[in-house]
Amino acid sequence: AASSGDFSKAASSGDFSKTASSGNFSTAASSGYNTLAFAAGNDSQVKAGKGGAIATAWWDSKKERFHAVAGDIGITKDSKGKILKPDTFYKLNAKGKWEIAK
């Protein structure tokens, strides 16, 4: 599944499913085993299932540029040192570290 535009949303389900979304404040969600979720845009949210991977970008105001960051569910740690959990929405903070989206 794919979507584009600010505040866009894309979702997919099933093992090995993939989702991509572009635009600021966008959301990409994949459920199932070994899923991928990518959102290209500032302040976006992503979630993937067990064994999956997520990626999005954050704006570095000091360098005035975007940075892309990927994370592996069950392996990568968030800003508090906790392992990324499956089926949980994450976003990047102002330092480019994963945190649970609210």
For each residue, the residues with C-beta under 8 A, 3 or more apart:
1: 10 11 12 17 18 19 20
2: 10 19 20 21
3: 8 9 10 20 21 22 23 26
4: 8 21 22 23 26
5: 8 22 23 26
6: 23 24 25 26 41
7: 23 24 25 26
8: 3 4 5 21 22 23 26 27
9: 3 21 26 27 28 29
10: 1 2 3 19 20 21 26 27 28 29
11: 1 19 28 29 30 31
12: 1 17 18 19 29 30 31 35
13: 17 30 31 32
14: 17 31 32 35
15: 32 33 34 35
16: 32 33 34 35
17: 1 12 13 14 30 31 32 35 36
18: 1 12 30 35 36 37
19: 1 2 10 11 12 28 29 30 35 36 37 38
20: 1 2 3 10 28 37 38 39 40
21: 2 3 4 8 9 10 26 27 28 38 39 40 41 44
22: 3 4 5 8 26 39 40 41
23: 3 4 5 6 7 8 26 40 41 44
24: 6 7 41 42 43 44
25: 6 7 41 42 43 44
26: 3 4 5 6 7 8 9 10 21 22 23 39 40 41 44 45
27: 8 9 10 21 39 44 45 46 89
28: 9 10 11 19 20 21 37 38 39 44 45 46 47 54 56
29: 9 10 11 12 19 37 46 47 48 89
30: 11 12 13 17 18 19 35 36 37 47 48 49 52
31: 11 12 13 14 17 35 47 48 49 87
32: 13 14 15 16 17 35 49
33: 15 16 49 50 51 52
34: 15 16 49 50 51 52
35: 12 14 15 16 17 18 19 30 31 32 48 49 51 52
36: 17 18 19 30 48 52 53 54
37: 18 19 20 28 29 30 46 47 48 52 53 54 55
38: 19 20 21 28 46 54 55 56
39: 20 21 22 26 27 28 44 45 46 55 56 57
40: 20 21 22 23 26 44 56 57 68
41: 6 21 22 23 24 25 26 44 56 57
42: 24 25 57 58 59 66
43: 24 25 91
44: 21 23 24 25 26 27 28 39 40 41 56 57 91
45: 26 27 28 39 56 89 90 91 101
46: 27 28 29 37 38 39 54 55 56 89 90 91
47: 28 29 30 31 37 54 87 88 89 90
48: 29 30 31 35 36 37 52 53 54 73 86 87
49: 30 31 32 33 34 35 52 73 86 87
50: 33 34 73 74 86 87
51: 33 34 35 73 74 86
52: 30 33 34 35 36 37 48 49 72 73 86
53: 36 37 48 70 71 72 73
54: 28 36 37 38 46 47 48 70 71 73 84 90
55: 37 38 39 46 68 69 70 71
56: 28 38 39 40 41 44 45 46 68 69 91 92
57: 39 40 41 42 44 66 67 68 69 92
58: 42 66 67 69 92 93 94 96
59: 42 65 66
60: 63 64 65 66 67 96
61: 64 94
62:
63: 60
64: 60 61
65: 59 60
66: 42 57 58 59 60
67: 57 58 60 96
68: 40 55 56 57
69: 55 56 57 58 92 96 98
70: 53 54 55
71: 53 54 55 75 76 84 90 98
72: 52 53 75 76 84
73: 48 49 50 51 52 53 54 76 84 85 86
74: 50 51 83 84 85 86
75: 71 72 83 84
76: 71 72 73 83 84 98
77: 81 82 83 84 98
78: 81 82 83 84 90 97 98 99 100
79: 93 95 97 98 99
80: 99
81: 77 78
82: 77 78 85
83: 74 75 76 77 78
84: 54 71 72 73 74 75 76 77 78 88 90 98
85: 73 74 82 88
86: 48 49 50 51 52 73 74
87: 31 47 48 49 50
88: 47 84 85 100
89: 27 29 45 46 47 100 101
90: 45 46 47 54 71 78 84 98 99 100 101
91: 43 44 45 46 56 98 99 101
92: 56 57 58 69 96 97 98 99
93: 58 79 96 97 98 99
94: 58 61
95: 79
96: 58 60 67 69 92 93
97: 78 79 92 93
98: 69 71 76 77 78 79 84 90 91 92 93
99: 78 79 80 90 91 92 93
100: 78 88 89 90
101: 45 89 90 91
102:
